[in-house]
Amino acid sequence: MSAAVAPEKPERPEEPERPGVPHKRATAGTASLRSVGRDYVARLRGGELGALPAVLGLVVLCVFFASLRPVFLSELNFANLLTQGTGSIAIAMGLVFVLLLGEIDLSAGYASGVCAAVLAILLTDHGWPWYGAVGAAILTGTFIGLVLGLLVAKVGIPSFVVTLAAFLAFQGVVLMLLKEGTNISIRDETILAVANDNLSPALGWALLATGVTAYAAVQLRQNRNRGRRGLATAPPALLAVRIGGLAVLGSIAVHLLNRERSRNIIVDSLKGVPIVVPVIAVLLVAGTFVLQRTSFGLHIYAVGGNAEAARRAGINVAAIRVSAFVICSSLAAVGGIVAASRGNSVDPNTGGSNVLLLAVGAAVIGGTSLFGGRGRVMDAVLGGMVVAVIQNGMGLMGYSSGVKYAVTGSVLLVAAGVDALSRRRAVRR
Protein backbone atom coordinates (compact mmCIF):
# COMPACT_ATOMS: atom_id res chain seq x y z
CA MET A 1 0.00 0.00 0.00
CA SER A 2 1.40 3.30 -0.96
CA ALA A 3 1.88 5.93 1.69
CA ALA A 4 -0.80 8.57 1.89
CA VAL A 5 0.24 11.89 0.53
CA ALA A 6 -1.03 14.92 2.37
CA PRO A 7 -2.78 17.35 0.12
CA GLU A 8 -0.85 20.46 -0.66
CA LYS A 9 -1.87 23.46 1.36
CA PRO A 10 -3.11 26.19 -0.90
CA GLU A 11 -1.03 29.29 -0.85
CA ARG A 12 -2.55 32.14 1.09
CA PRO A 13 -3.16 35.14 -1.10
CA GLU A 14 -0.89 38.03 -0.25
CA GLU A 15 -2.62 40.62 1.87
CA PRO A 16 -2.88 43.95 0.08
CA GLU A 17 -1.16 46.95 1.58
CA ARG A 18 -3.30 49.39 3.51
CA PRO A 19 -2.51 53.07 3.98
CA GLY A 20 -0.93 53.73 7.34
CA VAL A 21 -0.31 50.04 8.09
CA PRO A 22 3.19 48.61 7.53
CA HIS A 23 3.13 45.77 5.02
CA LYS A 24 4.18 42.32 6.21
CA ARG A 25 6.98 42.18 3.69
CA ALA A 26 8.64 45.09 5.54
CA THR A 27 9.38 42.90 8.54
CA ALA A 28 12.62 41.78 6.91
CA GLY A 29 14.97 43.17 4.34
CA THR A 30 15.56 46.76 3.33
CA ALA A 31 12.56 49.05 3.35
CA SER A 32 12.08 51.39 0.42
CA LEU A 33 12.08 55.15 0.69
CA ARG A 34 8.44 55.07 -0.33
CA SER A 35 7.47 52.78 2.53
CA VAL A 36 9.51 54.83 5.01
CA GLY A 37 7.79 58.00 3.88
CA ARG A 38 4.38 56.31 3.99
CA ASP A 39 4.97 55.11 7.55
CA TYR A 40 6.12 58.59 8.61
CA VAL A 41 2.99 60.20 7.17
CA ALA A 42 0.89 57.57 8.93
CA ARG A 43 2.53 58.45 12.24
CA LEU A 44 1.85 62.15 11.67
CA ARG A 45 -1.80 61.40 10.93
CA GLY A 46 -1.92 59.32 14.08
CA GLY A 47 -0.82 62.26 16.22
CA GLU A 48 2.89 61.41 16.57
CA LEU A 49 4.20 64.81 15.52
CA GLY A 50 7.48 64.55 17.41
CA ALA A 51 9.77 67.53 16.89
CA LEU A 52 8.25 68.53 13.54
CA PRO A 53 6.35 71.60 14.90
CA ALA A 54 9.52 72.84 16.64
CA VAL A 55 11.64 72.41 13.51
CA LEU A 56 9.07 74.16 11.31
CA GLY A 57 8.69 76.93 13.88
CA LEU A 58 12.45 77.40 14.07
CA VAL A 59 12.74 77.70 10.29
CA VAL A 60 9.83 80.14 10.03
CA LEU A 61 11.16 82.32 12.85
CA CYS A 62 14.66 82.44 11.36
CA VAL A 63 13.32 83.43 7.94
CA PHE A 64 11.02 86.04 9.49
CA PHE A 65 13.68 87.76 11.61
CA ALA A 66 16.33 87.51 8.87
CA SER A 67 14.02 89.23 6.39
CA LEU A 68 13.31 92.10 8.80
CA ARG A 69 16.77 92.36 10.38
CA PRO A 70 19.57 91.04 8.13
CA VAL A 71 22.00 91.38 11.06
CA PHE A 72 20.19 88.38 12.53
CA LEU A 73 22.25 86.16 10.18
CA SER A 74 25.61 87.72 11.10
CA GLU A 75 28.37 85.54 12.51
CA LEU A 76 28.36 87.44 15.82
CA ASN A 77 24.62 87.04 16.32
CA PHE A 78 24.76 83.36 15.34
CA ALA A 79 27.34 82.74 18.06
CA ASN A 80 25.19 84.67 20.55
CA LEU A 81 22.21 82.48 19.69
CA LEU A 82 24.19 79.34 20.49
CA THR A 83 25.41 80.61 23.85
CA GLN A 84 22.64 82.73 25.36
CA GLY A 85 20.23 79.86 25.90
CA THR A 86 22.62 77.07 26.88
CA GLY A 87 21.97 77.34 30.61
CA SER A 88 18.23 76.89 30.12
CA ILE A 89 18.82 74.10 27.61
CA ALA A 90 20.89 72.12 30.14
CA ILE A 91 18.10 72.48 32.71
CA ALA A 92 15.49 71.55 30.08
CA MET A 93 17.40 68.34 29.28
CA GLY A 94 16.97 67.26 32.88
CA LEU A 95 13.32 68.28 32.90
CA VAL A 96 12.70 65.96 29.95
CA PHE A 97 13.39 62.95 32.20
CA VAL A 98 10.84 64.16 34.76
CA LEU A 99 8.24 65.18 32.17
CA LEU A 100 8.48 61.75 30.55
CA LEU A 101 7.09 60.34 33.82
CA GLY A 102 4.21 62.79 33.79
CA GLU A 103 5.77 64.67 36.73
CA ILE A 104 7.08 68.23 37.05
CA ASP A 105 9.99 69.92 38.82
CA LEU A 106 9.25 73.56 39.62
CA SER A 107 12.44 73.91 41.66
CA ALA A 108 14.92 73.22 38.87
CA GLY A 109 15.66 76.90 38.29
CA TYR A 110 16.52 77.78 41.87
CA ALA A 111 18.22 74.40 42.33
CA SER A 112 20.65 75.55 39.64
CA GLY A 113 21.10 78.77 41.60
CA VAL A 114 21.94 76.85 44.79
CA CYS A 115 24.53 74.77 42.92
CA ALA A 116 26.00 77.87 41.29
CA ALA A 117 26.31 79.49 44.74
CA VAL A 118 28.12 76.41 46.07
CA LEU A 119 30.49 76.61 43.08
CA ALA A 120 31.22 80.31 43.61
CA ILE A 121 31.75 80.03 47.37
CA LEU A 122 34.16 77.11 47.04
CA LEU A 123 36.11 78.82 44.26
CA THR A 124 36.32 82.31 45.75
CA ASP A 125 36.07 81.97 49.52
CA HIS A 126 37.79 78.60 50.00
CA GLY A 127 40.21 78.52 47.08
CA TRP A 128 39.13 75.14 45.72
CA PRO A 129 40.36 74.07 42.27
CA TRP A 130 37.77 74.31 39.52
CA TYR A 131 37.27 70.55 39.19
CA GLY A 132 36.64 70.15 42.92
CA ALA A 133 34.14 73.00 42.96
CA VAL A 134 32.35 71.68 39.85
CA GLY A 135 32.14 68.21 41.38
CA ALA A 136 30.73 69.62 44.63
CA ALA A 137 28.13 71.67 42.73
CA ILE A 138 26.97 68.63 40.75
CA LEU A 139 26.88 66.48 43.90
CA THR A 140 24.72 69.18 45.49
CA GLY A 141 22.31 68.89 42.59
CA THR A 142 22.33 65.10 42.90
CA PHE A 143 21.48 65.32 46.60
CA ILE A 144 18.64 67.77 45.89
CA GLY A 145 17.19 65.44 43.28
CA LEU A 146 17.49 62.46 45.64
CA VAL A 147 15.51 64.24 48.36
CA LEU A 148 12.83 65.43 45.94
CA GLY A 149 12.55 62.01 44.34
CA LEU A 150 12.19 60.21 47.67
CA LEU A 151 9.45 62.60 48.78
CA VAL A 152 7.56 61.99 45.54
CA ALA A 153 8.15 58.26 45.08
CA LYS A 154 8.32 56.97 48.65
CA VAL A 155 6.27 59.42 50.72
CA GLY A 156 3.72 59.92 47.95
CA ILE A 157 3.56 63.73 47.93
CA PRO A 158 2.60 65.06 44.47
CA SER A 159 5.60 66.39 42.58
CA PHE A 160 3.86 69.73 42.04
CA VAL A 161 3.60 70.30 45.81
CA VAL A 162 7.10 69.00 46.61
CA THR A 163 8.87 71.05 43.97
CA LEU A 164 6.77 74.16 44.65
CA ALA A 165 7.85 73.98 48.30
CA ALA A 166 11.46 73.48 47.14
CA PHE A 167 11.08 76.42 44.75
CA LEU A 168 10.28 78.67 47.70
CA ALA A 169 12.84 77.11 50.05
CA PHE A 170 15.74 77.27 47.60
CA GLN A 171 15.28 81.03 47.22
CA GLY A 172 15.99 81.30 50.93
CA VAL A 173 18.92 78.88 50.68
CA VAL A 174 20.53 81.01 47.96
CA LEU A 175 20.10 84.14 50.10
CA MET A 176 21.67 82.41 53.10
CA LEU A 177 24.59 81.08 51.08
CA LEU A 178 25.25 84.51 49.58
CA LYS A 179 24.79 86.29 52.92
CA GLU A 180 21.52 88.01 52.08
CA GLY A 181 22.43 89.29 48.65
CA THR A 182 26.22 89.34 48.22
CA ASN A 183 27.45 89.17 44.65
CA ILE A 184 30.36 86.71 44.34
CA SER A 185 32.62 87.25 41.33
CA ILE A 186 34.19 84.25 39.66
CA ARG A 187 37.82 84.61 38.62
CA ASP A 188 38.74 81.04 37.74
CA GLU A 189 39.79 81.09 34.08
CA THR A 190 38.59 77.55 33.37
CA ILE A 191 35.07 78.23 34.64
CA LEU A 192 34.89 81.56 32.83
CA ALA A 193 36.01 79.92 29.59
CA VAL A 194 33.01 77.56 29.53
CA ALA A 195 30.54 80.18 28.32
CA ASN A 196 32.86 82.96 27.15
CA ASP A 197 35.75 81.41 25.16
CA ASN A 198 35.94 79.54 21.88
CA LEU A 199 37.69 76.53 20.44
CA SER A 200 40.41 76.99 17.86
CA PRO A 201 39.16 76.73 14.26
CA ALA A 202 41.13 73.52 13.70
CA LEU A 203 39.70 71.91 16.84
CA GLY A 204 36.20 72.88 15.75
CA TRP A 205 36.63 71.05 12.44
CA ALA A 206 38.19 68.07 14.20
CA LEU A 207 35.25 67.77 16.61
CA LEU A 208 32.78 68.01 13.72
CA ALA A 209 34.57 65.24 11.82
CA THR A 210 34.63 63.08 14.94
CA GLY A 211 30.94 63.66 15.59
CA VAL A 212 29.85 62.90 12.02
CA THR A 213 32.01 59.78 11.92
CA ALA A 214 30.61 58.53 15.22
CA TYR A 215 27.04 59.24 14.09
CA ALA A 216 27.61 57.39 10.82
CA ALA A 217 29.10 54.41 12.68
CA VAL A 218 26.11 54.26 15.04
CA GLN A 219 23.60 54.46 12.18
CA LEU A 220 25.34 51.75 10.13
CA ARG A 221 25.79 49.48 13.16
CA GLN A 222 22.14 49.86 14.12
CA ASN A 223 21.04 49.09 10.57
CA ARG A 224 23.29 46.02 10.44
CA ASN A 225 21.98 44.72 13.77
CA ARG A 226 18.40 45.11 12.61
CA GLY A 227 19.20 43.14 9.48
CA ARG A 228 20.71 40.31 11.52
CA ARG A 229 17.55 40.10 13.61
CA GLY A 230 15.32 39.91 10.56
CA LEU A 231 13.89 43.41 11.04
CA ALA A 232 13.33 46.01 8.38
CA THR A 233 16.41 48.12 7.71
CA ALA A 234 16.59 51.69 6.52
CA PRO A 235 17.37 52.17 2.82
CA PRO A 236 20.93 53.32 2.03
CA ALA A 237 19.57 56.54 0.53
CA LEU A 238 17.91 57.46 3.82
CA LEU A 239 21.12 56.77 5.75
CA ALA A 240 23.03 58.93 3.28
CA VAL A 241 20.53 61.77 3.78
CA ARG A 242 20.83 61.58 7.56
CA ILE A 243 24.61 61.44 7.66
CA GLY A 244 25.07 63.90 4.83
CA GLY A 245 22.55 66.32 6.33
CA LEU A 246 24.40 66.35 9.64
CA ALA A 247 27.71 66.87 7.86
CA VAL A 248 26.40 69.74 5.72
CA LEU A 249 24.62 71.58 8.56
CA GLY A 250 27.60 71.09 10.88
CA SER A 251 30.03 72.31 8.23
CA ILE A 252 27.99 75.46 7.63
CA ALA A 253 27.82 76.17 11.36
CA VAL A 254 31.54 75.60 11.95
CA HIS A 255 32.45 77.68 8.89
CA LEU A 256 30.38 80.62 10.12
CA LEU A 257 31.69 80.37 13.67
CA ASN A 258 35.30 80.17 12.49
CA ARG A 259 35.00 83.51 10.72
CA GLU A 260 36.23 86.61 12.52
CA ARG A 261 33.48 88.13 14.71
CA SER A 262 35.46 90.82 16.51
CA ARG A 263 34.89 94.44 15.50
CA ASN A 264 38.41 95.33 16.61
CA ILE A 265 40.66 92.46 15.52
CA ILE A 266 43.80 94.37 16.53
CA VAL A 267 42.77 94.31 20.20
CA ASP A 268 41.12 90.91 20.38
CA SER A 269 40.33 88.16 17.88
CA LEU A 270 36.98 86.43 18.24
CA LYS A 271 36.41 83.30 16.20
CA GLY A 272 35.80 79.60 16.67
CA VAL A 273 33.06 77.37 18.04
CA PRO A 274 31.99 78.44 21.57
CA ILE A 275 33.22 75.94 24.16
CA VAL A 276 29.74 75.57 25.61
CA VAL A 277 28.47 74.09 22.32
CA PRO A 278 30.41 70.80 22.57
CA VAL A 279 29.47 70.69 26.28
CA ILE A 280 25.78 70.71 25.35
CA ALA A 281 26.50 68.23 22.52
CA VAL A 282 28.07 65.78 24.99
CA LEU A 283 25.05 66.08 27.30
CA LEU A 284 22.76 65.52 24.30
CA VAL A 285 24.58 62.37 23.19
CA ALA A 286 24.71 60.98 26.72
CA GLY A 287 21.05 61.70 27.43
CA THR A 288 19.93 60.27 24.09
CA PHE A 289 21.94 57.10 24.68
CA VAL A 290 20.43 56.65 28.15
CA LEU A 291 16.86 57.07 26.95
CA GLN A 292 17.03 55.13 23.69
CA ARG A 293 19.75 52.52 24.18
CA THR A 294 19.41 51.34 27.79
CA SER A 295 16.82 49.38 29.72
CA PHE A 296 16.64 52.29 32.17
CA GLY A 297 15.47 54.57 29.37
CA LEU A 298 12.87 52.05 28.22
CA HIS A 299 11.62 51.81 31.81
CA ILE A 300 11.21 55.59 31.95
CA TYR A 301 9.00 55.51 28.85
CA ALA A 302 7.08 52.56 30.26
CA VAL A 303 6.41 54.26 33.60
CA GLY A 304 5.44 57.48 31.85
CA GLY A 305 3.06 55.62 29.56
CA ASN A 306 1.35 53.53 32.24
CA ALA A 307 2.86 53.32 35.72
CA GLU A 308 0.58 50.51 36.90
CA ALA A 309 1.30 48.36 33.86
CA ALA A 310 5.03 49.00 34.33
CA ARG A 311 4.80 47.93 37.97
CA ARG A 312 3.02 44.70 37.03
CA ALA A 313 5.73 44.05 34.44
CA GLY A 314 8.32 44.02 37.22
CA ILE A 315 9.71 47.56 36.87
CA ASN A 316 10.71 49.31 40.09
CA VAL A 317 8.58 52.39 39.53
CA ALA A 318 9.75 54.17 42.68
CA ALA A 319 13.42 53.78 41.74
CA ILE A 320 12.75 55.09 38.23
CA ARG A 321 11.03 58.18 39.63
CA VAL A 322 13.82 58.89 42.10
CA SER A 323 16.44 58.46 39.36
CA ALA A 324 14.61 60.89 37.06
CA PHE A 325 14.61 63.61 39.72
CA VAL A 326 18.29 62.96 40.44
CA ILE A 327 19.15 63.38 36.75
CA CYS A 328 17.00 66.51 36.54
CA SER A 329 18.66 68.27 39.47
CA SER A 330 22.15 67.15 38.40
CA LEU A 331 21.64 68.71 34.97
CA ALA A 332 20.20 71.78 36.69
CA ALA A 333 23.56 72.04 38.46
CA VAL A 334 25.26 72.01 35.05
CA GLY A 335 22.92 74.77 33.93
CA GLY A 336 23.85 76.78 37.02
CA ILE A 337 27.55 76.37 36.28
CA VAL A 338 27.01 77.59 32.71
CA ALA A 339 24.97 80.56 33.97
CA ALA A 340 27.68 81.47 36.50
CA SER A 341 30.30 81.30 33.77
CA ARG A 342 28.27 83.45 31.40
CA GLY A 343 27.55 86.07 34.06
CA ASN A 344 31.09 85.98 35.55
CA SER A 345 29.44 85.96 38.98
CA VAL A 346 26.68 84.51 41.14
CA ASP A 347 23.98 86.57 42.87
CA PRO A 348 20.55 85.88 44.43
CA ASN A 349 18.91 86.14 40.98
CA THR A 350 20.99 83.29 39.53
CA GLY A 351 18.55 80.55 38.60
CA GLY A 352 15.58 82.78 39.34
CA SER A 353 13.52 85.18 37.26
CA ASN A 354 12.36 83.37 34.11
CA VAL A 355 14.95 80.57 34.07
CA LEU A 356 12.51 77.82 35.07
CA LEU A 357 9.80 79.04 32.72
CA LEU A 358 12.19 79.13 29.77
CA ALA A 359 13.51 75.66 30.60
CA VAL A 360 10.04 74.11 30.84
CA GLY A 361 9.02 76.01 27.73
CA ALA A 362 12.05 74.69 25.85
CA ALA A 363 11.19 71.07 26.66
CA VAL A 364 7.50 71.42 25.80
CA ILE A 365 8.00 73.54 22.67
CA GLY A 366 10.54 70.99 21.45
CA GLY A 367 7.95 68.21 21.57
CA THR A 368 8.11 66.60 25.02
CA SER A 369 4.61 65.75 26.21
CA LEU A 370 3.30 67.16 29.47
CA PHE A 371 1.28 63.97 29.88
CA GLY A 372 4.33 61.70 30.03
CA GLY A 373 5.61 58.86 27.91
CA ARG A 374 6.69 60.88 24.89
CA GLY A 375 9.76 63.03 24.35
CA ARG A 376 13.51 63.09 23.68
CA VAL A 377 16.50 64.98 25.01
CA MET A 378 16.81 66.54 21.56
CA ASP A 379 13.48 68.26 22.20
CA ALA A 380 15.12 70.43 24.86
CA VAL A 381 17.75 71.62 22.37
CA LEU A 382 15.24 72.39 19.61
CA GLY A 383 12.84 74.11 21.98
CA GLY A 384 15.68 76.04 23.59
CA MET A 385 16.76 77.30 20.18
CA VAL A 386 13.19 78.38 19.39
CA VAL A 387 13.05 80.37 22.64
CA ALA A 388 16.50 81.87 21.99
CA VAL A 389 15.52 82.90 18.45
CA ILE A 390 12.37 84.61 19.75
CA GLN A 391 14.26 86.46 22.47
CA ASN A 392 17.15 87.41 20.18
CA GLY A 393 15.10 88.37 17.14
CA MET A 394 12.64 90.51 19.06
CA GLY A 395 15.54 92.16 20.85
CA LEU A 396 17.05 93.14 17.50
CA MET A 397 13.68 94.57 16.47
CA GLY A 398 13.61 96.75 19.58
CA TYR A 399 10.69 95.15 21.42
CA SER A 400 10.48 95.41 25.19
CA SER A 401 10.89 92.53 27.61
CA GLY A 402 7.14 92.50 28.18
CA VAL A 403 6.46 91.79 24.53
CA LYS A 404 9.14 89.07 24.51
CA TYR A 405 7.55 87.31 27.48
CA ALA A 406 4.07 87.60 25.96
CA VAL A 407 5.18 86.10 22.66
CA THR A 408 7.19 83.32 24.34
CA GLY A 409 4.21 82.47 26.55
CA SER A 410 1.93 82.35 23.53
CA VAL A 411 4.30 79.99 21.72
CA LEU A 412 4.39 77.76 24.81
CA LEU A 413 0.60 77.73 24.97
CA VAL A 414 0.39 76.78 21.29
CA ALA A 415 2.93 73.98 21.83
CA ALA A 416 0.96 72.63 24.79
CA GLY A 417 -2.23 72.80 22.74
CA VAL A 418 -0.64 70.91 19.85
CA ASP A 419 0.56 68.28 22.32
CA ALA A 420 -2.92 67.85 23.81
CA LEU A 421 -4.63 67.66 20.41
CA SER A 422 -2.10 65.22 18.95
CA ARG A 423 -2.38 63.00 22.01
CA ARG A 424 -6.17 63.00 21.75
CA ARG A 425 -5.92 62.09 18.08
CA ALA A 426 -3.49 59.26 18.89
CA VAL A 427 -5.92 57.86 21.47
CA ARG A 428 -8.79 57.95 19.00
CA ARG A 429 -6.79 56.09 16.37
ABEGO torsion letter per residue (X at the ends): XBBBBBBBBBBBBBBBBBBGBBBAAAABEBBBAAAAAAAAAAAAAAGBAEAAAAAAAAAAAAAAAAAABAAAABAAAAAAAAAAAAAAAAAAAAAAAAAAAGBBBAAAAAAAAAAAAAAAAAAAAAGBBAAAAAAAAAAAAAAAAAAAAAAAAAAGBBAAAAAAAAAAAAAAAAAAAAGGGBBBBBABAAAAAAAABBBBAAAAAAAAAAAAAAAAAAAAAAAAAAAAAGBBBBBAAAAAAAAAAAAAAAAAAAAAAABBABABAAABBBBEBBAAAAAAAAAAAAAAAAAAABAAAAAAAAAAABAAAAAAAGBBAAAAAAAAAAAAAAAAAAAAAAAAAAAGBBBAABGBEAAAAAAAAAAAAAGBBAAEGBEBAAAAAAAAAAAAAAAAAAAAAGBBAAAAAAAAAAAAAAAAAAAAAAAAAAAAX
